[in-house]
Amino acid sequence: KSNLTQLDVISRAIIRIVLGSRLSTPTEILYAESRTEPSGTRRRWLATKYIINLGHRPYNPMYNTAKQMQESEITYPARSTPSLRKVLDAMNTIDIQPWPEKPQLPSSYNYPPPSNPAICKTPWFPMSKKKAMDCRIETVNLFN
């Protein structure tokens, strides 16, 4: 058994304990009742989602690496094949091209750095509590 298959066996055992199921309960029912999927399916979903998102970000450093992985003819051993390569091969068989043409110019939107202060301003209450209680009209006008 591969390491990933052993992880599936362990995760199913945990699901059986949590749900209180018997050993004779089919795995499909376990996954349906716990709303989970086998690790292989989840890995394929995550790799597919990653490639689709990466295809729309041509300036990401991983973009060229993933594109070269799809175009290369390298064959990996069965237990060492990257998840991205398996998904890229599956996309090739159904003629899905995840790499749209690279735009000539980068996006015109400039993302603010995280160190900038927030756009919204939160002014502190400019009066003391005693002054606000003494002068109610000024306090009301402050909020209008």
C-alpha positions in Angstrom: 0.0 0.0 0.0 1.1 3.5 -0.7 1.4 6.1 2.1 -1.6 8.0 0.7 -3.7 4.8 0.8 -2.7 4.2 4.4 -3.8 7.8 5.2 -7.2 7.1 3.6 -7.6 3.9 5.8 -6.7 5.9 8.9 -9.1 8.8 8.0 -11.9 6.3 7.4 -11.2 4.7 10.8 -11.5 8.2 12.4 -14.7 8.9 10.5 -16.1 5.5 11.7 -15.3 6.4 15.3 -16.8 9.9 15.0 -20.0 8.6 13.3 -20.3 5.5 15.4 -20.4 3.3 12.3 -19.6 -0.4 12.1 -16.8 -1.9 10.2 -19.2 -3.3 7.6 -20.5 0.2 6.6 -19.5 0.9 3.0 -16.9 3.6 2.5 -19.2 5.6 0.1 -21.8 5.9 2.9 -19.1 7.0 5.3 -17.9 9.7 3.0 -21.5 10.8 2.2 -22.5 11.0 5.9 -19.4 12.9 6.9 -19.4 15.1 3.8 -15.8 14.3 3.0 -13.9 12.8 0.1 -10.9 10.5 -0.2 -7.6 12.2 -0.1 -6.9 11.5 -3.8 -10.1 13.2 -4.9 -9.4 16.2 -2.7 -5.8 16.4 -4.0 -7.1 16.4 -7.6 -9.7 19.1 -6.8 -7.0 21.3 -5.1 -4.5 20.8 -8.0 -7.2 21.6 -10.6 -8.3 24.7 -8.7 -4.7 25.8 -8.3 -4.0 25.4 -12.0 -7.1 27.3 -13.1 -6.3 30.2 -10.7 -2.7 30.2 -11.8 -3.7 30.4 -15.5 -5.2 33.8 -14.8 -2.1 35.1 -13.1 0.7 35.1 -15.7 3.0 37.2 -13.5 3.0 34.6 -10.7 6.5 33.0 -10.3 5.0 29.5 -10.5 3.2 30.2 -13.8 6.2 29.4 -16.1 7.2 26.4 -14.0 3.7 24.8 -14.3 3.5 25.7 -18.0 6.9 24.0 -18.6 5.8 21.0 -16.6 2.8 20.6 -19.0 4.9 21.1 -22.2 7.8 18.8 -21.1 7.9 15.1 -21.9 9.4 14.0 -18.6 8.0 10.8 -17.2 7.9 10.5 -13.5 7.9 7.2 -11.5 4.4 6.2 -10.3 4.9 7.2 -6.7 6.7 10.4 -7.5 4.4 12.1 -10.0 3.5 15.6 -8.9 -0.3 16.2 -8.5 0.0 19.1 -10.9 1.4 16.9 -13.6 -1.5 14.4 -13.3 -4.1 17.1 -13.5 -2.3 18.8 -16.5 -2.2 15.4 -18.3 -6.0 15.0 -17.6 -6.6 18.5 -19.0 -4.6 17.7 -22.1 -6.7 14.6 -22.8 -10.0 16.6 -22.7 -8.4 19.6 -24.7 -8.6 22.2 -21.9 -5.9 24.8 -22.3 -5.3 26.4 -18.8 -2.8 29.0 -20.1 -4.5 31.9 -21.8 -2.4 34.4 -23.8 -0.2 36.6 -21.6 -1.4 40.2 -21.7 1.1 42.7 -23.2 0.8 45.1 -20.2 0.4 44.2 -16.5 -2.8 45.1 -14.8 -3.3 48.8 -14.2 -4.6 48.2 -10.7 -2.0 48.8 -8.0 -2.6 46.8 -4.9 -1.9 48.8 -1.7 0.9 47.5 0.5 -0.3 46.0 3.8 1.6 48.6 5.8 -0.6 51.5 4.6 -3.2 52.7 7.1 -6.8 51.7 6.5 -8.9 53.9 4.2 -11.6 54.3 6.7 -11.0 56.8 9.5 -12.2 56.1 13.0 -12.2 59.5 14.9 -12.2 59.3 18.6 -15.0 60.9 20.4 -13.9 64.5 20.7 -15.6 65.3 24.0 -15.3 64.1 27.5 -18.3 62.3 29.0 -19.0 65.1 31.4 -19.0 67.7 28.7 -21.3 65.6 26.5 -23.7 65.2 29.4 -23.6 69.0 30.2 -24.0 70.2 26.6 -26.6 67.8 25.0 -27.2 70.1 21.9 -23.5 70.1 21.0 -23.4 66.4 21.4 -26.4 65.9 19.1 -25.0 68.2 16.5 -21.8 66.3 16.6 -23.5 63.2 15.2 -25.7 65.0 12.6 
